[in-house]
Amino acid sequence: MTKAAAIACAIGAMQSACASAKPAVPLSDEAVRARADALIAQMTPEEKAAQLVTYFAFAIPGQEKLPDTRAAAGAGSFLFVTDPKETNHLQHVAMEQSRLKIPLLFGFDVIHGLSTIFPVPIGQAASWDMAMIEKDQSIAAAEARAVGIHWAFAPMVDIARDPRWGRMVEGAGEDPYLGSAVAAAQVRGFQGPRIGAPGHIIAGPKHFAGYGAALGGRDYDESNISDNELWNVYLPPFKAAVDAGAGNIMSAYMGLNGIPASGNHWLLTDVLRKTWGFKGWVVTDAEAVNSLKTHGYADSARQAGVRSLNAGVDMEMAFASAAFGNLPTALAAGDVTKNRIDQAVRRVLEAKIRMGLFENPYVDEAKAAKILRSPENLTAARIAAERSAVLLRNEGGLLPLDRVGVKSIAVIGGLADSPIDSNGPWVFAPNSPSTQTILDGIRSKLGASVTIRYAPGVKIPKRFNPTIADTMNGIVKRPEPADDTSGIAEAVSAAQQSDVAVVVVGEPQNMSGEMASRSTLDLPGRQQELLDAVVATGKPVIVLLLNGRPLDLKDTKAKAILDLWYPGSRGGDAAANLLFGDAVPGGKLPFTWPRDVGQVPLIYAHLTSHDPANAEKRYSNESNAPRYPFGYGLSYSTFEYANLKVDRPRIAPGGSVTVSVDLKNVGARTADEVAELYIHQRTGTAARPVRELKGFQRVTLKPGETRTLQFHLGPDELRYWNAASHDWVIDASIFDVAVGGDSTARFGASFTVGGQ
Ligand code: GLC
């Protein structure tokens, strides 16, 4: 179809002539807009308001047909539909029964896979492998698109510096530089080269903005963030996602500096639109328009709808009654303008047009079944789990285990045999059949060659997690107690009879994620006693962690600790390969790991004080040094850094330097190392952190191999937002440079910005 014909088609009515057209080339922005405006001109205020809502399509008892009714009335979108039969059914209702036959947009929490489950995002971030992250999210997108999902409520790009906050698991940790790289990689993976690319879906970075700074780490609590931290820490990953072309943004629940994020004009219009030029549409988090009433920021659903739309929200995510249902009366009363409503509708329609939904609203159900959990997708999941793992301790080189020497293994801990916990949070039964467990993986790798004794030890407590149906039906269930320690004896006996004990501990998946903040980092239930009892046998103990945040293992004396995060569909194979050296851990921590919760928040990029000599003695009762530093991770090999250089001693503000370093694998195994570049600005028009990550490269080196790595430092890396001048600045200063395997890397070179 020629471009002229596409535009002519776009301007004409949305009749069959267009519906059968399959634009061979993506429509131009002008044609997309013209096509949207041609529809808007036909829409009533009620139809416009209906397009601005995405409804949960939960099967509410007694209201099973509600989604059909809404689709027939012109609803814009649904979420939580993952069955291609259902997406096709609702799409037929919309395309055949609604007046204007506008296709539905289906959104879902495709956080770390749809049916093939990858490690949780904090684990993928720990890989520091952006190509892998992009690939994994493109696989997730392909599976989602195959079942009729068009839009992911992801990536979650909230910087998290308080591990009491359960949602640390969903993001990329504490650092804005790493977080920005991960955000952009995920957007590229979800969307591909453009919105509407085949097998790709729209990315919806969330939760805009500052949700990770919840007071006390308590989920949903207020965030009070200084300008300095907003612009230098919490906003950069969102900016990176917008710059990567994200088509949607999800606004957050909580109050940001006193103004609820989903009613915050400064955030949603001044920053997102006027400063960053975001062109997509903004959806709120679930019920976050109606909850403006709960915040005391609106006195009615009608005022909530008006204030959020006027602040910059385009679409409401709603369970039951949508506040945006009041927009026609608000329009008639002059509380919202036709232009503002049309602008929001245009943004939603343009997304649907770009996704080609008018031409191709349905999916091939048979084809979907072949794509979900394909062998190559599952292989990618295993590789991701191997590359995300972080080796925290390996005394005496206990790992990798010797295939010949080890004749018997005790596998201990209920999490070792729990598919749902291997998957981690944000995985829903319908789209992910049971997953291989850690125990499955060890068993399938070793077969009969090694005696494997499994003992769960203690019950894994579950956070009380009422389903919506329970809540709506007034059913109050309490989890069974997990104080029973009678199984520890069996676990101890299994360890005593074995050459080595693998103890799998951590948090059950529903103690991580949304509504899963904890005031402690201790192992839930009686797992610590189990671990300590097994260590007390004197047998070599390897701890495998299933977690989404740092945990306090009470200074365990286990000889090895390997963090698997929630490793996903093939975490068992990955664990077995890592234990026996068929995979080599190369991950690094995306956060600072505190010794205990009393130190929280504890970050590496802190400012110095007037007393730097006592930097680690800020508490009278204990050191404030972390258990493990940001960027830390061991390997089965060892690496050396040498010849750190900067290619010029001085640059003008706005100039760039190249940093180089020689990295050598001085061990006996081919292995990966993440080389991390840090800078320290010595002086300036603001106090600057003692160090900041400004570059990283994950490289694979053979034994004895040396590679010279180069890093670029230019304006993007050297500027920061200055709280005095309220603008981005590059100060004249000496900058120290370090490259190493974690955030304790020693500064060994420097350059000067400005001066003579
Ligand atoms: C939840 C979460 C958000 C998610 C949305 C839809 O409350 O805050 O991350 O995308 O609702 O499930």
Residues whose N, C-alpha, C, O or C-beta is under 5 A from the ligand:
A	BS01	GLC	D109 F153 D285 A286
